[in-house]
Amino acid sequence: MSDEEHQPPTQEPEPKMEDANAPINVKVVSSSGEEVFFKIKRSTKLSKLQGAYASKVGKDVGSIRFLYDGARIQDDDTPASLDMDDNDTIDVMVEQVGGSS
């Protein structure tokens, strides 16, 4: 009888490897403090998240600005291109239309 049958395989997958398609959780926070959570792939364009958020809160996507680390998110940005991590926060600002100074 041999002990080799009871040996675990030597090549195990690395669970911590950053997979480009691994979904991450993103929190979208409005200026009033409301939080909406999304789970998206790192390769998903953030314009898709912006559209989903806008319809969820009943606003026109053109009237909302999305900021990550203080910079405005562009339509073709992805979590991977912005080097986002799981549970990162996107800030939402409602564009002020009109007004007088």
Order of alpha helices (4+ residues) and beta strands (2+ residues): beta-beta-alpha-beta-beta-beta
